[in-house]
Amino acid sequence: MDINCTDKELLLLEKIAASAAKLGVPAYLVGGFVRDKLLGRPTKDADIVCVGDGIALANEVARQFDPSPTVSFFKTFGTAHIKVNLGNGKEDDFFDVEFVGARKESYRFESRNPEVEPGTIEDDQNRRDFTINTLAISLNKGDYGTLVDPFNGQQHLEEKLIKTPLEPDQTFSDDPLRMMRAIRFASQLQFVIDEKTLQSIARNAKRISIISQERITDELNKIILSPEPSIGFDLLYKTGLLQIIFPPMVDLAGAEYKDGHGHKDNFYHTLQVLDNIALKTNDLWLRWAAILHDIAKPATKRFEEGHGWTFHGHEAVGGRMVPKIFGKLKLPQNEKMRLVRKLVELHLRPISLTKENITDSAIRRLLFDAGEDFESLMMLCEADITSKNRQKVKRYLENFQLVRQRCKEVEESDHIRNWQPPLSGDMIMSLFGLPPSKPVGILKDALKDAILDGIIPNTYEAALEFVTAKAKEIGISQQ
């Protein structure tokens, strides 16, 4: 077998081959496992195609292990899945294997759910999305380990080429999600999409509308998590897919000039910020913050005579857009969304601190508002420097370093991150006999501002004295 398998993987394949022989069904290792092994990429799962009953083969393979893994199966689709322990039972020792009977597929235009009937290994390879995923290795006695490559998939791997095995219009019409998968593979592997295949994606882009939002977003997230996500987004934009699946991002594209004043193309600026942050973190949500940090610039764009283009308040408007965008894309409406919103709303704050004499008050407010996400915010701000002027980049990074240093000094003395004022809302209500109400909020905010601005020290006694005076000022007496 001319692929770089570990000893444990080879033992697993031998058990599958023996099980297939016992049942008298030809079996093949196909798709992503073969592709990734040839590319030298790690993989933790494998797909097995047999010319026969895939569920029966899964059950037979499961019996070769002690204890036998549970077989999950879907009778309607003729597929089965097991998770086998190739080591000492640690999470990294488990390997996923999926079994399916070889099949032919035919599609109706309005659906991506195929009509399926049994087929040969050749039929199964014909129905696959790209030549690099049609590669199969025989697990049969007569030609065990032989590569079955009817569409030159191995050559296309070497050429770093994404190409469909059949006419691309048919491949993409059958299953339009394959258009996004083509772009995802190009972005993940940094491959080029064959010109004929690329033109077909542009031609069939509207077909993506029959795909569920969840499936589209799953592919989009995989593009975002690729080593250089701009490759994928540029392809999505140029093929017209992005205009359908994520219009607010397309609105960023283009530069406008008036009276000699121009602004940068915020779409390609955003892609550069995304690539910059991708160099520092694999966190999907920080990458989403990079995508959305300037999302409200089209909505806030104004031309001011004698000054040029402005985008005043785009950080606040962008923050308000985040929940709606997450809802539309079926992304989680939880702390992940709130993190992205916070970073979008705060992304100009550290930059503003580099342009003025930094007061302790401004630093305290930044630390308080950023909380435990301060480092993530600074990472986004540093990624936001996309100037081609090296001196300007150097100056900005040095200024950010000063902000970091001042934040460290203030944090060490004031402990502002995740800080709560010494008087809570409940304590204020008890002190003045108030129900939950607007005056309670006024007193809480006034106390917070007084401490963050350095007007009073962060102690219970000072807080009590301040709140008592403030309550008297707005006509509330102590109980």
C-alpha positions as CSV (number, residue, x, y, z in Angstrom):
1,M,0.0,0.0,0.0
2,D,1.8,3.1,-1.3
3,I,0.4,5.6,1.2
4,N,2.0,6.6,4.5
5,C,-0.3,4.7,7.0
6,T,0.7,4.1,10.6
7,D,1.0,0.5,11.8
8,K,-2.3,0.8,13.7
9,E,-4.0,2.1,10.6
10,L,-2.6,-0.8,8.5
11,L,-3.9,-3.3,11.0
12,L,-7.4,-1.7,10.9
13,L,-7.4,-1.9,7.0
14,E,-6.3,-5.5,7.2
15,K,-9.3,-6.3,9.5
16,I,-11.6,-4.5,7.1
17,A,-10.1,-6.5,4.1
18,A,-10.5,-9.8,6.0
19,S,-14.1,-8.9,6.9
20,A,-14.9,-8.0,3.3
21,A,-13.4,-11.3,2.1
22,K,-15.4,-13.3,4.6
23,L,-18.6,-11.7,3.3
24,G,-17.5,-12.0,-0.3
25,V,-17.9,-8.3,-1.1
26,P,-15.2,-6.2,-2.8
27,A,-14.2,-3.2,-0.6
28,Y,-12.2,0.0,-1.2
29,L,-10.7,2.7,0.9
30,V,-11.9,5.9,-0.8
31,G,-11.9,9.7,-0.7
32,G,-10.4,12.0,1.9
33,F,-8.3,9.5,3.7
34,V,-6.4,8.5,0.5
35,R,-6.1,12.2,-0.6
36,D,-4.8,13.4,2.8
37,K,-2.3,10.5,3.1
38,L,-0.9,11.3,-0.3
39,L,-0.6,15.0,0.8
40,G,1.0,14.1,4.1
41,R,-1.9,15.6,6.1
42,P,-3.1,14.0,9.3
43,T,-6.5,12.3,9.3
44,K,-8.7,10.6,11.9
45,D,-11.4,9.0,9.7
46,A,-11.8,6.8,6.7
47,D,-14.5,6.0,4.2
48,I,-15.0,2.4,3.0
49,V,-17.1,1.6,-0.1
50,C,-18.1,-2.0,-0.7
51,V,-19.9,-3.5,-3.7
52,G,-22.6,-4.9,-1.5
53,D,-24.1,-4.3,1.9
54,G,-22.2,-1.6,3.8
55,I,-24.1,-2.1,7.0
56,A,-23.3,-5.8,7.1
57,L,-19.6,-5.1,6.5
58,A,-19.6,-2.6,9.4
59,N,-21.1,-5.1,11.7
60,E,-18.5,-7.8,10.6
61,V,-15.6,-5.3,11.2
62,A,-17.0,-4.4,14.6
63,R,-16.8,-8.0,15.6
64,Q,-13.0,-8.0,15.0
65,F,-12.5,-5.7,18.0
66,D,-12.8,-6.5,21.7
67,P,-14.8,-4.8,23.0
68,S,-16.8,-4.4,19.8
69,P,-17.6,-0.7,18.9
70,T,-21.2,0.3,18.5
71,V,-22.4,0.3,14.9
72,S,-24.6,3.3,14.0
73,F,-26.4,2.8,10.8
74,F,-29.0,4.5,8.5
75,K,-30.9,1.8,6.7
76,T,-32.5,4.2,4.2
77,F,-29.1,5.4,3.0
78,G,-27.3,2.0,3.4
79,T,-24.6,3.7,5.5
80,A,-23.0,2.7,8.8
81,H,-20.4,4.1,11.2
82,I,-18.1,2.8,13.9
83,K,-15.5,4.5,16.1
84,V,-12.6,2.1,16.8
85,N,-10.0,2.3,19.4
86,L,-6.5,2.1,17.8
87,G,-4.6,2.7,21.1
88,N,-5.2,3.0,24.8
89,G,-8.6,4.4,24.7
90,K,-7.6,8.1,24.8
91,E,-9.5,10.5,22.6
92,D,-6.7,10.7,20.1
93,D,-6.6,6.9,19.8
94,F,-10.1,6.7,18.3
95,F,-10.6,6.5,14.6
96,D,-13.9,7.0,12.7
97,V,-14.8,4.6,9.9
98,E,-17.8,5.0,7.6
99,F,-19.1,2.2,5.4
100,V,-21.4,2.5,2.4
101,G,-22.4,0.3,-0.4
102,A,-21.3,1.4,-3.9
103,R,-24.1,3.3,-5.6
104,K,-25.3,5.2,-8.6
105,E,-27.1,8.5,-8.0
106,S,-29.6,10.5,-10.1
107,Y,-30.9,14.0,-9.1
108,R,-34.0,16.1,-9.6
109,F,-33.3,19.7,-10.4
110,E,-35.1,21.1,-7.4
111,S,-33.4,19.0,-4.8
112,R,-29.9,17.9,-3.7
113,N,-31.3,14.6,-2.3
114,P,-30.5,11.9,-4.9
115,E,-32.3,8.8,-6.0
116,V,-29.9,6.0,-5.2
117,E,-29.4,2.5,-6.5
118,P,-26.7,-0.1,-6.1
119,G,-23.7,0.3,-8.3
120,T,-20.0,-0.6,-9.0
121,I,-16.9,1.1,-7.6
122,E,-16.7,2.9,-11.0
123,D,-20.3,4.2,-10.5
124,D,-19.3,5.4,-7.0
125,Q,-16.2,7.2,-8.2
126,N,-18.3,8.9,-11.0
127,R,-20.7,10.4,-8.5
128,R,-17.9,12.1,-6.4
129,D,-17.3,15.8,-6.3
130,F,-13.6,16.3,-7.4
131,T,-11.0,14.1,-9.0
132,I,-8.8,14.4,-5.9
133,N,-11.6,12.8,-3.9
134,T,-12.2,9.9,-6.4
135,L,-9.0,8.1,-5.4
136,A,-9.6,4.6,-4.1
137,I,-7.3,1.9,-2.8
138,S,-8.3,-1.8,-3.2
139,L,-8.7,-3.9,-0.1
140,N,-9.3,-7.0,-2.1
141,K,-7.1,-10.1,-2.2
142,G,-6.2,-10.0,-5.9
143,D,-4.9,-6.4,-5.9
144,Y,-4.7,-5.4,-2.3
145,G,-3.2,-1.9,-1.9
146,T,-3.6,-0.9,-5.6
147,L,-4.6,2.7,-6.3
148,V,-7.7,3.0,-8.5
149,D,-7.5,6.4,-10.2
150,P,-9.8,6.7,-13.2
151,F,-9.8,10.5,-13.3
152,N,-6.0,11.3,-12.8
153,G,-6.7,12.4,-9.2
154,Q,-3.1,11.7,-8.1
155,Q,-1.8,13.9,-10.9
156,H,-4.2,16.7,-9.9
157,L,-3.0,16.4,-6.3
158,E,0.6,17.0,-7.6
159,E,-0.6,19.9,-9.8
160,K,-2.6,21.3,-6.9
161,L,-5.7,21.4,-9.0
162,I,-9.4,21.2,-8.1
163,K,-11.4,19.7,-11.0
164,T,-14.7,17.8,-11.3
165,P,-14.6,14.2,-12.6
166,L,-17.7,14.7,-14.8
167,E,-18.8,17.8,-16.6
168,P,-18.8,20.5,-13.9
169,D,-22.3,21.8,-14.8
170,Q,-23.7,18.3,-14.0
171,T,-21.6,17.9,-10.8
172,F,-22.8,21.3,-9.4
173,S,-26.4,21.0,-10.6
174,D,-26.6,17.6,-8.9
175,D,-25.4,19.0,-5.6
176,P,-24.8,22.8,-5.5
177,L,-23.0,22.6,-2.1
178,R,-20.1,21.2,-4.1
179,M,-19.4,24.7,-5.4
180,M,-18.6,25.8,-1.9
181,R,-16.7,22.7,-1.2
182,A,-14.5,23.4,-4.3
183,I,-13.7,26.8,-2.9
184,R,-13.2,25.4,0.6
185,F,-10.6,22.9,-0.7
186,A,-8.9,25.6,-2.7
187,S,-8.6,27.7,0.5
188,Q,-7.7,24.8,2.8
189,L,-5.1,23.2,0.5
190,Q,-4.1,26.4,-1.3
191,F,-5.0,24.7,-4.6
192,V,-6.2,26.3,-7.9
193,I,-9.6,25.6,-9.3
194,D,-9.6,24.4,-12.9
195,E,-10.8,27.2,-15.2
196,K,-13.7,25.3,-16.6
197,T,-14.8,24.2,-13.1
198,L,-14.5,27.8,-11.9
199,Q,-16.6,29.2,-14.8
200,S,-19.2,26.6,-14.0
201,I,-19.4,27.7,-10.4
202,A,-20.1,31.3,-11.6
203,R,-22.7,30.0,-14.0
204,N,-24.5,27.9,-11.4
205,A,-24.1,30.1,-8.4
206,K,-27.8,30.7,-8.0
207,R,-28.4,27.0,-7.5
208,I,-26.9,27.4,-4.0
209,S,-30.3,28.7,-2.9
210,I,-31.7,25.1,-2.6
211,I,-29.0,24.3,0.1
212,S,-29.9,24.7,3.8
213,Q,-28.3,27.7,5.6
214,E,-26.7,25.3,8.1
215,R,-24.8,23.4,5.4
216,I,-23.7,26.7,3.7
217,T,-22.5,28.1,7.0
218,D,-20.6,24.9,7.9
219,E,-18.6,25.3,4.6
220,L,-18.2,29.0,5.2
221,N,-16.7,28.3,8.7
222,K,-14.3,25.8,7.2
223,I,-13.1,28.5,4.7
224,I,-12.7,30.9,7.6
225,L,-10.6,28.4,9.5
226,S,-8.3,27.7,6.5
227,P,-4.7,28.8,6.6
228,E,-5.3,31.8,4.3
229,P,-9.1,32.5,4.3
230,S,-8.8,35.3,1.8
231,I,-8.3,32.7,-1.0
232,G,-11.7,31.3,-0.3
233,F,-13.5,34.7,0.1
234,D,-12.0,36.1,-3.0
235,L,-13.3,33.1,-5.0
236,L,-16.7,33.3,-3.3
237,Y,-16.8,37.0,-4.4
238,K,-15.6,36.5,-7.9
239,T,-17.9,33.6,-8.6
240,G,-21.0,35.5,-7.3
241,L,-21.6,33.0,-4.4
242,L,-20.8,35.6,-1.8
243,Q,-23.4,38.0,-3.2
244,I,-26.1,35.3,-2.5
245,I,-24.9,33.8,0.8
246,F,-23.5,37.0,2.6
247,P,-24.5,40.2,0.9
248,P,-23.4,42.6,3.7
249,M,-19.8,41.6,3.1
250,V,-20.1,42.3,-0.6
251,D,-21.3,45.8,0.2
252,L,-17.8,46.5,1.5
253,A,-16.3,46.1,-1.9
254,G,-15.1,49.0,-4.1
255,A,-13.4,52.3,-3.5
256,E,-15.1,55.6,-4.3
257,Y,-13.3,58.9,-5.2
258,K,-14.7,62.4,-4.9
259,D,-13.0,65.8,-5.2
260,G,-9.6,64.0,-5.1
261,H,-10.5,62.1,-1.9
262,G,-10.8,58.3,-2.0
263,H,-11.2,55.6,0.6
264,K,-9.7,52.1,0.6
265,D,-11.6,49.0,-0.7
266,N,-13.0,47.8,2.6
267,F,-13.7,44.3,1.3
268,Y,-10.1,43.6,0.5
269,H,-9.0,45.4,3.6
270,T,-11.2,43.0,5.6
271,L,-9.7,40.0,3.8
272,Q,-6.2,41.2,4.8
273,V,-7.3,41.7,8.4
274,L,-8.7,38.2,8.4
275,D,-5.5,36.7,7.0
276,N,-3.5,38.7,9.6
277,I,-5.5,37.3,12.5
278,A,-5.4,33.8,11.0
279,L,-1.6,33.9,11.4
280,K,-2.1,34.4,15.2
281,T,-5.1,32.3,16.1
282,N,-7.3,29.4,15.0
283,D,-10.2,30.7,17.1
284,L,-13.2,30.8,14.7
285,W,-14.9,33.7,16.6
286,L,-11.9,36.0,16.6
287,R,-11.7,35.4,12.8
288,W,-15.4,36.3,12.6
289,A,-14.7,39.5,14.5
290,A,-12.1,40.3,11.8
291,I,-14.7,39.7,9.1
292,L,-17.3,41.9,10.8
293,H,-15.1,44.7,12.3
294,D,-15.9,47.1,9.5
295,I,-19.2,45.6,8.4
296,A,-21.1,48.9,9.0
297,K,-18.8,51.1,7.0
298,P,-21.2,51.1,4.0
299,A,-24.1,52.1,6.2
300,T,-22.1,55.0,7.9
301,K,-20.2,56.2,4.9
302,R,-20.4,60.0,4.4
303,F,-18.5,62.6,2.4
304,E,-17.5,65.7,4.3
305,E,-16.5,68.7,2.2
306,G,-12.8,69.6,2.7
307,H,-12.2,66.5,4.7
308,G,-13.1,63.4,2.7
309,W,-14.9,60.2,3.4
310,T,-15.9,59.3,7.0
311,F,-17.4,56.3,8.7
312,H,-18.4,57.8,12.0
313,G,-19.9,55.3,14.5
314,H,-19.4,52.3,12.3
315,E,-18.1,50.3,15.3
316,A,-21.4,50.9,17.2
317,V,-23.6,50.3,14.2
318,G,-21.6,47.2,13.3
319,G,-22.0,45.9,16.9
320,R,-25.8,46.1,16.5
321,M,-25.6,44.3,13.1
322,V,-23.8,41.3,14.6
323,P,-26.8,39.5,16.2
324,K,-28.8,39.9,13.0
325,I,-26.0,38.5,10.8
326,F,-25.5,35.6,13.2
327,G,-29.2,34.9,13.1
328,K,-29.3,35.0,9.3
329,L,-26.3,32.7,9.0
330,K,-27.6,30.3,11.8
331,L,-24.5,31.0,13.9
332,P,-24.9,30.7,17.7
333,Q,-26.8,33.4,19.5
334,N,-24.7,32.9,22.7
335,E,-21.5,34.0,24.3
336,K,-19.7,33.5,21.0
337,M,-21.9,36.1,19.3
338,R,-21.5,38.4,22.3
339,L,-17.7,38.1,22.1
340,V,-17.8,39.1,18.4
341,R,-20.2,42.0,19.0
342,K,-17.9,43.2,21.9
343,L,-14.8,43.1,19.7
344,V,-16.5,44.9,16.8
345,E,-17.8,47.6,19.2
346,L,-14.4,48.1,20.9
347,H,-12.0,47.7,17.9
348,L,-11.3,51.5,17.6
349,R,-10.7,52.1,21.3
350,P,-7.1,51.0,21.5
351,I,-6.3,52.9,18.3
352,S,-7.8,56.1,19.8
353,L,-5.6,55.6,22.8
354,T,-2.5,55.7,20.6
355,K,-3.5,59.2,19.3
356,E,-3.7,61.1,22.6
357,N,-2.1,61.4,26.0
358,I,-3.4,58.2,27.7
359,T,-5.2,59.0,30.9
360,D,-5.6,56.4,33.7
361,S,-9.4,56.9,33.3
362,A,-9.3,55.9,29.6
363,I,-7.2,52.9,30.4
364,R,-9.5,51.8,33.2
365,R,-12.5,52.1,30.9
366,L,-10.9,50.0,28.2
367,L,-9.9,47.3,30.7
368,F,-13.4,47.3,32.2
369,D,-15.2,47.1,28.9
370,A,-12.8,44.5,27.4
371,G,-12.5,42.4,30.6
372,E,-11.1,39.0,29.9
373,D,-11.2,39.6,26.2
374,F,-8.5,42.4,26.3
375,E,-5.9,40.2,24.6
376,S,-8.3,39.2,21.8
377,L,-9.2,42.9,21.3
378,M,-5.5,43.8,21.0
379,M,-4.9,40.9,18.6
380,L,-7.8,42.2,16.4
381,C,-6.4,45.8,16.5
382,E,-2.9,44.7,15.5
383,A,-4.4,42.6,12.6
384,D,-6.3,45.8,11.5
385,I,-3.0,47.4,10.5
386,T,-2.9,46.7,6.7
387,S,-0.8,49.6,5.4
388,K,1.9,48.7,2.9
389,N,4.1,51.5,4.5
390,R,6.4,49.5,6.7
391,Q,7.3,52.6,8.8
392,K,3.6,53.3,9.5
393,V,3.1,49.7,10.5
394,K,6.1,49.8,12.8
395,R,4.8,53.0,14.4
396,Y,1.3,51.6,15.0
397,L,2.7,48.4,16.5
398,E,5.0,50.4,18.8
399,N,2.0,52.5,19.9
400,F,0.0,49.4,20.6
401,Q,2.8,48.2,22.7
402,L,2.7,51.4,24.8
403,V,-1.1,50.8,25.3
404,R,-0.4,47.3,26.4
405,Q,2.3,48.5,28.9
406,R,0.0,51.2,30.3
407,C,-2.9,48.7,30.6
408,K,-0.6,46.3,32.5
409,E,0.5,49.1,34.9
410,V,-3.1,50.2,35.6
411,E,-4.4,46.6,35.9
412,E,-1.7,45.8,38.4
413,S,-2.7,48.7,40.6
414,D,-6.5,48.8,40.1
415,H,-7.5,45.2,39.1
416,I,-10.1,46.5,36.8
417,R,-10.7,43.4,34.6
418,N,-14.0,41.8,35.6
419,W,-14.2,44.3,38.3
420,Q,-17.5,45.1,40.1
421,P,-18.1,48.3,42.2
422,P,-18.1,47.8,46.0
423,L,-21.8,48.5,46.2
424,S,-24.1,46.2,44.1
425,G,-27.5,47.1,42.8
426,D,-29.1,45.0,45.6
427,M,-27.1,46.8,48.2
428,I,-28.2,50.2,46.8
429,M,-31.9,49.1,46.8
430,S,-31.6,48.0,50.4
431,L,-29.8,51.1,51.5
432,F,-32.5,53.5,50.1
433,G,-35.5,51.2,50.2
434,L,-35.9,51.2,46.4
435,P,-37.5,48.6,44.1
436,P,-35.7,47.7,40.9
437,S,-36.0,51.0,39.0
438,K,-34.4,53.8,36.9
439,P,-32.9,55.6,40.0
440,V,-31.1,52.4,41.0
441,G,-29.5,52.3,37.5
442,I,-28.6,56.0,37.7
443,L,-26.8,55.5,41.1
444,K,-25.0,52.3,39.9
445,D,-23.7,54.1,36.7
446,A,-22.7,57.2,38.6
447,L,-20.7,55.1,41.1
448,K,-19.0,53.1,38.3
449,D,-18.1,56.2,36.4
450,A,-16.7,57.9,39.5
451,I,-14.4,54.9,40.3
452,L,-13.3,54.4,36.7
453,D,-12.6,58.2,36.3
454,G,-10.5,58.2,39.5
455,I,-12.9,60.6,41.3
456,I,-13.1,58.3,44.3
457,P,-11.0,55.3,45.3
458,N,-12.3,51.8,44.8
459,T,-13.3,51.2,48.5
460,Y,-16.6,50.4,50.2
461,E,-16.4,53.5,52.4
462,A,-15.8,55.9,49.5
463,A,-18.5,54.2,47.5
464,L,-21.1,54.5,50.3
465,E,-20.2,58.2,50.8
466,F,-20.5,58.9,47.1
467,V,-23.8,57.1,46.5
468,T,-25.3,58.7,49.6
469,A,-24.4,62.2,48.3
470,K,-25.6,61.3,44.7
471,A,-28.9,60.0,46.0
472,K,-29.5,63.2,48.0
473,E,-28.7,65.2,44.8
474,I,-31.5,63.4,42.9
475,G,-34.0,63.5,45.7
476,I,-33.6,60.1,47.3
477,S,-33.2,59.8,51.1
478,Q,-31.5,57.0,53.0
479,Q,-33.7,54.5,55.0
